[in-house]
Amino acid sequence: MSGRRLLKRSRATLLGAALLLCLGAAAGARADAAPPAPAASDGAAAREQQFLYLLRTYPERPPNVTLGQVAQLIDQGPFLEQDRATFWIGSARLALGDRAAARHWFSRLAREHPGSVWVQRSYLGLAEAAAMERNFNESLGWYARAEKADNATVRELARIARPQILTLQRRQWVGWGCAAVLALAVLALAAATLRAARQSEPSIDSESEKPGRSRAGLLRRALALPAEARILLPLLAILALSSLRQDPAPRGAALELCLFGGGLVWLSGAYLRARPRAMSWPGRAAYALAALLLLGCASYLAVWRHDLVGMVMETWRAGPD
């Protein structure tokens, strides 16, 4: 299962439970026929009725309109289920992808209604917001608090979501490791190419050519386009153009792979060309294995960055459609 699907499943579980809790409580409290929209009033009872009306008729208006009206009711003064209204706005904002607004309303809920049962349910929303930002340590912290909640539903939802977040966190660690390996390998390969080019360069009369020009010329010669790149880069360009017709996530992963593959071929060819002596057969085998390792790291990093790890694993297990 991909990281994006895990997040969507966790998000759907959380938000579905939150909305069902809100709507279920509203339906139980008002099982009779829904009255028309109540007239505006400053009384707590009128604000309570207006909130329940907005909650029941939520699909009839754009989400931001309903959320704005509920926020106005909260700002106007207290009413019976003000804490539930605050939690509902935070959950709805999270479902709309506005994590900053969701955190604002969840924090306001904890500040203004510290003893409310909805505060514990907001832990799930805060954990989900952190997971959406790939801040998995924070997410696990909120889930740990939710697992200690008094409400059995909150504890169960936290228990279900925690293994998914741990899986995403492990994938993140592997992605960071691949990024570190790639960065170190590129720097080492560039430095080795310059060193090999300097060793193979004939001695230059210091009076006939300035040091700055000598270094610039050395860099140009060392990083000149090798023959391997002239063959492979057009193929990578065709692959990149073909990926433009794909969905955003596969397209981004394919473009990153093409970019890194072209850069690796360029640096590798420049290094092999600049070496004063040819590699031995064991050296060539080790060099080829190292290149395959780097390509594997680049593939995983591109796939992980675009939340395709689970999809690739599932395709590998079950085969393509």
N, C-alpha and C positions, 0 to 999 in steps of 0.2 A: 504494500500500500504506500503511495507516495506521501511525501511530507505535506503537500497541499491537501491531499485527501484526508490525512490524519487530522490536520487542523480543521478542515471543514466538518469532519465527523464530530470532533470535540466541540466545535462552535455550535453545530446543530443540536447536540445533546444539551449543552448549557442553555442556549437561547430558547430551545423548545421547552425545556423544563421551566425556565423563568416565565415564559409567556403563558404556559399552561397553568402555572401556579397563580399568576395574576388573573387570567381569564376565568379559571375555575373558582377562585374566591369571589370574583365579581358576580359570576353566574349564581353561585350559592347564596350570596347575600341579596341578589335581586332576581329571584327565579320567576317573578311575575313578568308580564309583558313589559317591554321596554317603553318607557314614557317618551314623549317628545323632549327635545332639548330644553332644559330648564332655563328659566329667565336668569339673567345676570343678577347676582346679589353678593353682598359682602359677608354673608353668614357662612359659618363653617359647614352647616348642613347643605347649603346650596353649592358650595365648592365641592363637597363630597359627591353630590348627585351629578354635577358637571363632569367630574373626573370619571365616574363610572360610565357616563354617557359617551365621553370621548374614547374610553377604553373599548366599549362595545362597538362603536362605529369607526374604529381605527382604519379599516380597509377602505372606507368611503372617501378619504381625503389623502392628499400627499403626506408622507410621513412627517416631514418637517413642520407642516401646518399643525398636525395634532400634537407633536412634541412641544412646539412653541406654546400652544394653548395650555397644555398641562403644566409647563414651566411657569406660566403666568399665574395659574391657580396656586402653585406652591409658593410663589413670591408674595401673593396677596395675603396669606395668613395660614394658620394651621387648620387642619381638618382631620377627620378620623383616620383615614388611610393615606396620610401625606407621605409616610415612610415608604409605602408600597408604590406610590406614584413616583417618588424619587428613584427607587430601584428600577421601575419600569422604564423610565427615561434612559438610565444608564445602559440597561440591557438593549433597548432599541437602538441607541447610538452605536453600541458595539456591533450589532447586527448590520448596521449601515456602514461600518468600517471606520467610524470616527472614534478612534481610540482615545484621543485627548479628551473629547467631550464625555466619553464613557467614564474615564477616570475621574473627571471633575464631579460627575453626579454620584459616583460611588463614594468618593471622598466626602462629599457633602452629606450623603446618607450617614456615614459613620460619625461625622462631626455633629450633626443635628439630631440624630436618633441613635445614639450609641447602644441602647439596649434592645433595639428592634431585631426581630428575627430575620429581616431582610438584609441586615448587615452581613450575616454569615453567608447568605446566598450571593452577596456581592463578591465574596472571595473567589467564586468560580469565574465571574466576569473579569476580575483583575488578573487571574491566572491565564485566562484565555487571551486577554489583551497582550500580556507579556509573551505568550507563546507565538502570537501572530508576528511579533517583532523579533523572534528568535532569541529572546532573553529567557532561556529555559531555566536558569537558576532561580530567577525571580518567580517564574511560573510555578516551579516545584515548591517554592516557599509558600505561595498562596494556596496551592493544593494541600500542602501539609496542614495549614491552618483550617482548611475546609474539612479535612478528615477528622478534625477534633470538634467539629460543630455539633450542636445539640440535635439538629434536624437530621433524620436518617436519610432523607433524599439527598441532601447536600453531601453527606459522607459517602454515599454510594456513587454519586456522580464524580466526586474527586477520586475515589478508588478506581473507577473505570478509566478516567483520563490520565492518571499518573503514568501507567506503562507506556502510553503513546508519547508522552512528553519525554520520557527517558530514551525511547527509541530515536526521537528527533534529536535529542542532545548528543547521543553517540554518533549519529551521522554528522552532526556539526563538528564534533571533535575530529573526525576523519577528514572532513573538508578543510579544516584549519591546518591539519598536518600536511595534506596534499599541497596547499598553498605555500606553506613554509618550504617544503621540498622543492617546489617549482622555482620559488624565488632564489633559493640558494644555488640551485643548479644553473639557472640562467646567469647569475653573477659569476659563478665559477667558470662557466663555459666562455663567457665574454672575456674574463681576465686571462684564461688559458690561451684564447685566440690571440689576444694582444701580445702576450709573452712569447708565443711561438712565432708570431710575425716579426717581433723585434729580434729574436735570435737568428731567424733566417735572413734578415735584411743585411745587405752588404754595408760595410763601414762607410760613413759619410764624412766628408771633409767639413769640419765645423766652421771653417771660414767661408765655404762656398754656399752653404745653406743654413738658414737660421734654425735654432732648436724648435721654435713654435711651428714653422712650416714642416720640419721633419716629423714632429708628432702628428700634425694634421694629415700629412701624407701617409704615415703609417696607419692611422685609423681608417682612412679611406681604402687603402689596399687590403687591410685585414678584414673589413666588413663589406668588401665588394661582393656583388651577387654571385654566388657559386653556381656551377652547372646544375647541381641537384635542384636548387631553387627555381631555375629557369624551366625545369621540367614539371615540378610539382605545383608551383604557385598557380599556373593557369587552371590546373585541375581543382585546386582548392577554391579558386574564384568561381568556377562553375558550380561546385557544391554549395558555396555560400549563396549564389544567386538562386539555386534550386530550393534552398531552405526558406526563402522569403515567402513562399506560398504556404508554409506550415503555420500552425498555431504559434502564439507568442512564445510559450515556454520552450518547445522543441526548436523553434527558430533561433532563439537566443543562445541555447546550448550549442547548436550547430555552428553559429557564427563565431562563438568563443573558441570552439575546437579548431575551426579553420584558421583563426587568427594565431592561436598558439602553435598549431602545427606548422604554419608557414614560418613563424619566427624561429622555431626549433630547427627546421631544415636549413634555414639561412645561417644561423649560428654554428650548427654542426658542420655544414659544408665549409664554412669559412675556417673553422678550427682544423679540419682535416687537410685543407689546402695549405694552411700556414705551417703545418708541422714540418720540421726539417727532414724527418725520416718517417717512412711508412710504419704503420702499426704491425705488430706480430699477430698471428692468428688468435692466440689467447686474448690479446688486447682488443682485437676487433670484436670477438665474441662478447667480452665484458662491456665494450662500448655499445654494442647493439642491445644488450640486455638493459643497460642503463637508459638508453633511448626509449625502449618499450616501457620501462618503469615510469619515465616522465610522461609519456603519452597516456598511460593509465591514470596517473595523478591528475593530468589535465582533463581527462574524460570525466573522472569522478567529480572534480571541482565544478566543471561546467554543468553536469547533470544535477549536482546538489544545489548549486546556486539557483537553479530554476525549478526546484522541487520535483525532480523527475526520478529520484533514486528508487522509490517504491515501484513506479511504473516500469522501470527497466528491470528490476528484480522480478516482478510478476511476469513480464514478457519472457525473461530468460527461463523462468520456471515452467510456464504454461505454453510458451511458444507464441509466435505472432498469430493474429487473427486470420 
